Every structure is written in structure tokens, then in C-alpha cells.
């Protein structure tokens, strides 16, 4: 693979910990400052705006909801907030409380029908917010599952069970949950994404492994270097997926058959977590050390003046 360039963009205050990232169709990049209780937005022009969720809040993961708004899980606040932009600033559109005390909402995904689904770390359950803002909860049926991150394809939902060494699948919102058991114990699955071809990829952070679940349900695992600690996974529109390697300070790309390429982040011990691919092909990751990093797209031959 050709060399690609990283550009880092410092955000927030020291120790606030950028954790998750998402892009909206208006070209903005949203991010959570998990230790700072704030959510930030980087506009298409590079401008930054922030909104505090209040003392004791913990904005964790987020997902694009509309062309210009996002859903954010406030894990310690036991709620989800809907944020948007007004006159360049981040504003609160609405907030939805989770009915179960101590549910600890964490992962979130927005579906095309206007609903949002989220995971509950502390209640071993999934939650659903309908278009009227009503919440319904669905226990996954396994104690200690620690339901973590979630992804969607159409109306199918996929989620990781960090404490249960398994991946859950719901084919349609009211269907029964099916499970894919992960053979490495402990595997500690966290990040999950559905690739363009429908394969589901999962980061097994405790096993230094990437798992791939084919459309027919077959599980294939691809070992990573020792200590890689894969965290987030993002689908690559050109094929395969990207994964952040928290333990080694890298991003990795894998093709559908497991061919891996590695990209070293420029700052040592930057602790990459959240991951998203922008419409322009740039791969953004949240560095808990205090910045957002963009792996820029490969330049085309025309853009660098190469002639055949």
C-alpha cells in the first residue's frame, strides 16, 4: 500500500480524552470528550464548537442521526442526548432518559427509519428510541454480557458482548437474538462494523484478534500482533474495514480475506479509540492523548502531476 499522511488536530483540554468520532452528511466531524463531559464538532471549515453535558456526565459513543445531528450516549447520566448545530454552535435538540437505573448506555446506532438503538453496559440489554422519543428495553438473556458496541445493516443489528465473549445479532427489531460464540477466552469483543459486502467484523481486544462473520454465519479469526488491543472498527467504502490498535498506536486496514496493512500514528502512546471514514476517504480516529488524527486519502496520479 502506498504511503499515506497523518495530520493531527488538538482538541479540548488536557485529560479530557477524545474517545469516539462520527461524521454527518453536512461534512462535520463530531467527537466525545469522555473525561471532560463535553461533545465537540469540527465543521467543514475546521472550526471547533463544544457543548458541556453537565457535571458528572460521561459522553461515550455517538452516531449520526440526521444530516446535521447526532445521538450521544451519556453513560453515567443514564441518558441519550440528541445534539445539533445552530449558528455554528452545538445545541441540545433533546434528551431521553433510560428507564432502568444504572443501565449505563454506551454504544449507539441510528437506523434509516428514524429510530436509534443503544446498548446497556450495566443492564445486559439493548434499548430502542422510537421516532416519538419513547424508549423500550430488550434484555439479551445473558447475565454479565456487558453489551458494548453496536452496528446496523438495514434493519439488522449486531452488537458485542464484552463480558460474554460473543456477538449478538437481531434480524429485524422484534426478532429473537442469535449469538456467535467467540472461541478465544477471554476475547473481550468491543468494536464492530458491517462491511460493504455484508460481512461483520469485530475487534477482540483481549485476544489481539479480528473476527469476521460471513453472511452465512461462518466465523473466521485473524490474529494481530501481540499487544495490539484492537478497539474500534469502521467499514471502508472501498472494501474491507479499518481498525484502531489502541495498544500499539496504529491504525490497520484489512481486506475481506484478512490481508492487513498497518499505519503508525505520529505521536507515541496516542491511544487511538474511535474511528470513522469520511466521505472524502480520510480515516479519522480519536486519540485519548488529546487530538483527532486524520489519515489522508492517497493522492491520485493527477493530483501529484504523475504522467503515464
Secondary structure, 3 states (H helix, E strand, C coil): CCCCCEEEEECCCCCCCEEEEEECCCCCEEEEECCCCEEEEECCCCCEEEEECCCCCCEEEEEECCCCCEEEEECCCCEEEEEEEECCEEEEEEEEECCCCCCCEEEEEECCCCCEEEEECCCCEEEEECCCCCEEEEECCCCCCCEEEEEEECCEEEEEECCCCEEEEEECCCCCEEEEECCCCCCCEEEEEECCCCCEEEEECCCCEEEEECCCCCEEEEECCCCCCEEEEEECCCCCEEEEECCCCEEEEECCCCCEEEEECCCCCCCEEEEEECCCCCEEEEECCCEEEEECCCCCCCCCCCCC
